[in-house]
């Protein structure tokens, strides 16, 4: 899967929390945290199935270091 860059603006408290999770080695970096969060939203969204976006279970496991 190819990747594309983007900018995201958010509350500093959220970014601080993400940075703390990176220090705890939950996520590799900010991109990994955002990618994981969006993948979880897609997984839980009734209208948008992961199959539609051509993501597989192995893609999600790759994103989630805890699995």
Steps between C-alpha positions, in 0.01 A plus 500: 500500500650835400501785749423869453594786731249735658475760777281457805413770752369404842486594863841496672367268770429231241844539347658484845312174570617354168859600576476332840376180333796518262735524800324195647561324167129449432545671161814541290430863414218751451416366156464151640265626775278685251500210254400259775224731628349550154522127425304434821237758400469339158472156657217616725316705239188317379498684168866467405638147517876436490444280193380807313834673560699186408645469849551151633525358850878480453506875425324570830732266692794682341359831623424372850825412678308351793365206292 
